[in-house]
Amino acid sequence: MNSAINKTKEFLGLRRNIVLMLGLTVLMYTGEKLWERFIPKYLDGLGASVLIIGAFGFLQNFLGAIWALPGGYISDHLGSRKAFRVFSILAIFGNTVAIVFNSWAAVFVGMLFFFGWSNVALPGSMSLITKTLGKSKTVMGISMHSLFRRLPMAAGPVIGGVLIGTYGLLNGIKIAFGISIILSLAGLIFINKLTSEDEKEKTEKLHPVMLWKTFNSNLKNLLVSDILVRFCEQIPYVFVVIWCLNFIKVSPEQFGVLTAIEMATSALIFIPVAGYSEKLEKKPFVVITFIFFTIFPFILYFSTTFWLLTAAFIIRGLKEFGEPTRKALILELSQKGIEARSFGMYYFIRDGIVAFAGLLGGVLWQISPEANLFAAAGFGVLGTLYFAVFGKGTDTKSDVLSN
């Protein structure tokens, strides 16, 4: 019995630091996902214009870019435990600002800090996975991280929808911010139990320009295609909730259920896909993922009932098919010893450019929802074709791991 349990734990990569990191992830993401999907509607309730809501999408992605690079540097320099502690304190401060001040401007200020955690902690989490498990189990480790992230992504919007339905939009969101603070404080317990072996490592000093020069052509091609596909995702991203609530007339509770269906779909495919991805060439997994990104906005436009929206959100969940594989590919194609910084640089460049998709989405939405959704699909087609032609993965026979 114990032997079977140990084999299962080893297959899933559930070592001590990984389990603690997964527990921390559940707490922090639960707090964040209580309100994250409803923020565009919250801004609308606070009197923000369509362009300001579009600017929210821009800032959300821009902050992801800004936080990702220092997140990688901080994680490589301080080690995972100290870095996670810093990131969690920033999230607590940001949520406090959003509670105290009742304006859309306060939300933007709070975002500087509370949207930092998921972005700034990601390079450190990915580096911790590859250092703890080794490259042979990296995809599985990232898949478990993605799976555990989807648990709060599924439950959070449902709970958030209930809070809004019970206490109203403005009070419901503020209560959600308060719960986020409590969960962040609880997360500090998990952080303190992390072992600090990686804090003893000496890290090579690299200026960001020199860090970029370590990127090989395969990693750069993945980055270009990823940018195009993320434009497909982010152009309509902040308007999906408005489309569902204002145009299709579903309730906040129903939207929470749709989000839960999306996350459940993602969760169901992570482990089976990871088992195959570790043994096979990674490129097809990434291509399939990009295809699902591409068709979601097209299908969303024709989803005029709750049940059609359910099908659309299942498709949206399937876009995570090869996301752990893509993240593992970034780490594999990065120079050894600087994985966290390379991962942070990748996201810094990607999200810094994709941030403008939110602004473009606002402009297109003012023209019409059709313009927004079909333009998004067009970017997805370009990104998918680019990676299909120029992109390369890695397999057990390739030698791309040496840069």
SVG drawing of the C-alpha trace seen along z (x, -y; Angstrom):
<svg xmlns="http://www.w3.org/2000/svg" viewBox="-31 -57 59 59">
<polyline fill="none" stroke="black" stroke-width="0.4" points="0.0,0.0 2.7,-2.4 4.7,-1.4 1.8,-2.3 1.3,-5.6 5.0,-6.5 5.0,-5.6 1.9,-7.8 3.5,-10.7 6.7,-10.2 4.7,-10.0 2.9,-13.3 6.1,-15.0 4.6,-15.5 7.8,-16.2 7.8,-18.3 8.5,-21.7 6.2,-21.1 3.3,-20.2 3.9,-23.3 4.1,-25.5 0.8,-24.0 -0.8,-24.7 0.4,-28.3 -0.9,-28.6 -4.4,-27.4 -4.7,-30.0 -3.3,-32.9 -5.3,-32.1 -8.5,-31.5 -8.3,-35.0 -7.5,-36.5 -10.1,-34.6 -13.0,-35.6 -13.1,-39.0 -10.7,-38.9 -13.3,-38.0 -15.8,-40.5 -13.5,-43.5 -14.6,-44.9 -18.2,-44.9 -17.0,-46.4 -15.3,-49.2 -18.5,-49.7 -20.4,-49.9 -17.9,-52.6 -18.6,-54.7 -15.7,-53.8 -16.0,-54.3 -15.5,-51.6 -12.0,-53.0 -11.1,-52.9 -12.3,-49.2 -10.1,-48.6 -7.3,-50.4 -7.8,-47.9 -7.0,-45.1 -3.9,-46.9 -2.7,-47.5 -3.4,-44.0 -1.2,-42.6 1.4,-45.4 1.7,-44.7 2.2,-41.1 5.1,-42.1 6.6,-44.6 6.3,-42.2 7.6,-39.1 11.1,-40.2 11.9,-41.4 10.0,-38.3 12.6,-36.1 15.5,-38.2 14.2,-38.2 13.5,-34.5 17.0,-33.7 18.6,-36.0 16.6,-35.5 15.4,-32.0 11.8,-30.8 10.9,-31.2 12.0,-34.8 10.7,-35.8 7.2,-34.3 7.1,-36.2 7.8,-39.5 5.2,-38.9 2.5,-37.9 3.0,-41.1 2.6,-43.2 -0.7,-41.4 -2.0,-42.2 -1.2,-45.9 -2.9,-46.1 -6.1,-44.5 -6.2,-46.9 -6.0,-49.9 -8.8,-48.6 -11.0,-48.1 -10.3,-51.5 -10.9,-53.7 -14.2,-53.5 -13.2,-54.5 -12.0,-52.9 -8.7,-54.8 -8.1,-53.0 -8.6,-49.7 -5.9,-50.7 -3.5,-51.7 -4.3,-48.4 -3.6,-46.5 0.0,-47.6 0.3,-45.2 -2.5,-42.6 -2.1,-41.6 1.6,-41.3 1.5,-38.0 0.3,-35.7 2.8,-37.2 5.7,-37.9 5.6,-34.5 5.3,-32.5 9.0,-32.5 9.9,-31.5 7.3,-28.7 8.5,-27.4 12.2,-27.5 11.3,-25.7 9.6,-23.0 12.5,-22.4 15.1,-22.5 13.1,-20.1 12.0,-17.6 14.6,-17.9 13.8,-18.4 12.4,-14.8 9.5,-15.6 9.1,-19.3 6.0,-19.0 4.3,-16.9 5.3,-19.4 4.0,-22.3 0.8,-20.4 0.2,-19.8 0.8,-23.6 -1.7,-24.4 -4.2,-21.8 -4.0,-23.3 -4.3,-26.8 -7.6,-25.7 -9.2,-24.6 -9.5,-28.2 -10.1,-29.4 -13.1,-27.2 -14.4,-27.8 -13.4,-31.5 -15.8,-33.0 -18.7,-30.8 -18.1,-32.1 -17.6,-35.7 -20.8,-35.5 -22.7,-34.4 -21.1,-37.3 -22.2,-39.8 -25.7,-38.2 -26.1,-38.4 -24.4,-41.7 -24.6,-43.6 -21.8,-44.4 -19.8,-46.9 -20.1,-45.4 -19.6,-41.9 -16.3,-42.7 -15.1,-44.5 -15.9,-41.4 -13.9,-39.4 -10.9,-41.7 -11.1,-41.1 -11.1,-37.4 -8.1,-37.7 -6.2,-39.4 -7.1,-36.6 -6.0,-33.9 -2.7,-35.7 -1.9,-35.8 -2.6,-32.0 -0.3,-31.5 2.6,-32.9 2.4,-29.7 3.1,-27.6 5.9,-29.9 7.7,-29.6 7.7,-25.8 9.5,-25.8 13.0,-24.5 15.6,-27.1 18.1,-25.0 18.0,-27.3 18.8,-30.3 22.4,-29.0 23.0,-29.0 25.1,-31.7 23.5,-33.3 25.3,-34.7 24.8,-38.4 23.2,-39.2 22.0,-42.5 18.6,-42.2 20.2,-42.8 22.7,-40.0 19.8,-37.8 18.0,-38.4 21.1,-37.3 20.9,-33.9 17.6,-33.2 18.1,-30.8 16.1,-31.0 13.6,-28.3 12.7,-30.2 12.3,-33.4 10.0,-31.8 7.9,-30.4 7.8,-33.9 6.6,-35.6 3.8,-33.0 2.8,-33.3 2.5,-37.1 0.1,-36.8 -2.0,-34.1 -2.2,-36.2 -3.5,-39.1 -6.3,-36.7 -7.0,-36.0 -6.6,-39.5 -8.5,-41.6 -11.8,-40.3 -10.7,-39.2 -12.1,-41.9 -15.3,-42.2 -16.2,-38.5 -18.0,-39.1 -19.8,-42.1 -20.8,-40.1 -22.3,-37.4 -24.0,-39.6 -25.1,-42.5 -25.8,-41.0 -26.7,-37.3 -28.2,-38.3 -26.8,-35.5 -26.6,-36.2 -23.4,-36.7 -24.0,-33.3 -24.4,-31.7 -21.2,-33.4 -19.4,-31.9 -20.7,-28.5 -19.4,-29.0 -16.0,-29.9 -16.0,-26.8 -16.9,-24.7 -13.9,-26.2 -11.5,-25.5 -12.9,-22.0 -12.3,-21.2 -8.7,-22.4 -8.2,-20.4 -9.4,-17.1 -6.8,-17.2 -3.7,-18.3 -2.4,-15.0 -3.2,-12.8 -1.6,-15.3 1.5,-15.7 2.0,-11.9 2.2,-11.9 4.0,-15.2 7.0,-14.0 7.5,-11.2 6.6,-12.8 7.6,-15.8 6.2,-18.9 5.3,-21.0 2.0,-19.3 0.7,-20.0 1.5,-23.7 -0.1,-23.9 -3.3,-22.3 -3.4,-24.7 -3.1,-27.7 -6.0,-26.3 -8.3,-26.3 -7.2,-29.9 -8.1,-30.9 -11.6,-29.4 -12.9,-30.6 -13.8,-34.2 -15.4,-33.0 -17.6,-30.5 -18.4,-33.0 -20.0,-35.4 -22.5,-32.8 -23.2,-31.6 -26.6,-33.4 -27.9,-31.2 -26.5,-29.8 -26.1,-26.3 -24.3,-27.6 -22.0,-29.6 -21.4,-26.4 -20.0,-24.8 -17.9,-28.0 -16.4,-27.9 -15.5,-24.2 -13.6,-25.2 -12.0,-28.0 -11.0,-25.3 -9.4,-23.2 -7.0,-26.0 -5.0,-24.9 -4.3,-21.5 -0.6,-22.3 0.0,-25.2 2.2,-23.2 4.1,-21.9 4.7,-25.4 6.0,-26.5 8.2,-23.5 9.5,-24.3 10.5,-27.8 12.4,-26.3 14.1,-23.6 15.1,-26.2 16.5,-28.5 20.2,-28.5 20.8,-26.3 21.1,-28.1 19.1,-31.2 15.7,-29.6 13.7,-31.9 15.2,-35.0 14.7,-33.6 11.1,-32.8 10.6,-36.2 12.2,-37.9 10.0,-35.8 6.9,-37.0 8.2,-40.5 8.5,-40.8 5.4,-38.9 3.0,-40.6 4.6,-44.0 3.6,-43.8 0.3,-42.0 -0.7,-44.7 -1.7,-46.8 -4.3,-44.2 -6.5,-45.5 -6.4,-49.0 -7.0,-47.7 -9.9,-45.6 -11.5,-48.7 -11.3,-50.6 -12.7,-47.6 -15.5,-47.1 -16.6,-50.7 -16.9,-49.9 -18.8,-46.7 -18.5,-43.4 -18.2,-41.7 -15.1,-43.7 -13.5,-42.8 -14.2,-39.1 -13.4,-38.5 -10.2,-40.6 -9.1,-38.5 -9.7,-35.3 -7.6,-36.7 -4.6,-37.2 -5.0,-33.6 -4.8,-32.3 -1.6,-34.3 0.1,-33.0 -0.9,-29.4 0.3,-29.4 3.6,-31.1 4.4,-28.4 3.2,-25.6 5.8,-26.8 8.7,-28.1 8.2,-26.7 10.1,-23.7 9.8,-21.7 12.1,-19.3 12.1,-15.6 14.3,-12.9 16.4,-12.8 17.0,-16.6 19.9,-18.4 18.3,-21.9 18.7,-21.8 22.3,-23.0 22.3,-26.7"/>
</svg>
